[in-house]
């Protein structure tokens, strides 16, 4: 995978402009949707495997479990907090 930092920055800026004035309720729904996507097993396996393969650090099974635990923990920590 080849990264283009400027392109990613521009895409991020465009995305921010689309959500900048969303209500807190809508932001919460988006965050929850992203979290639920991340805890799907096939997504966790792909991300965990990619992390270990690219960094040569860690254990794939541990990374896969960590993605789920950290995602759910972060979602819980942000519940009811303005983001």
N, C-alpha and C positions, 0 to 999 in steps of 0.2 A: 504494500500500500504506500503510495507516494503522497505526502502531505504538501499542500500549498497553503502556507500560513495566511497570506494575504486574502486568498479566496475564502478560507474558513472564517477569518475576521469579518469580511464583508457579509457573508451569510449570517453570521451571528448578529451583526448590526441590523440587518434587514429583519431578522426574527424578533429582535428586541423591539424594534419600532412597531411590529404587529401586536405585541402583547403589553407594551409599556403602560397603557391606560386601562387594562383589563381590571374588572372588579376582583376583590380578594377571593370571592367565591369561585370565579372562573379560573383564577390562578391556582387555587387549591385543587380544582378538578383536573387541571392540566398536570400538576405535580403528581397527583394520585394516579393518573393514567400512565405517566412515564414510569412510576414505581411499579405498577402492576405489570407493565411490559418487561421490566428488568427482572422480575422474580419468576418469569416463565422459565421452565427448565431448559428449553432449547436455547433461549437467549443467554441464560447464565452459562451454559456449557460453551457456547461460542465465545463469549466475552472472557470467561476464565481461561479457556484454552489459548486464546489470542494473547492474553496478558502473560502467561507463562512462556509461550513460544517466542514472543518478541523480546521479553526481558531476560529469559533464561534464569528466572528467579521464582522459587516457590513450587508448589504442588498443585496440579490442576484441580483435584477434588477439593482441596482446601480453598482455592480461589473461588470455585463455583459456590461453595457454601457461604463464603465470606460475602459475595455479592448479594445473596439473599438476605443474610443477617444484617448487613450494613444498610441495605436499601430499606428494609422494614423498620430498622431502628431509627433511621433518619426520618422516615415518614411519620413514625410515632412521635419523635422529638418535635417535629414541625406542626403537629396537630394543634389547631387553635391559635397559632402564632402568625402574625402578619409577616408575609414573605415578600 
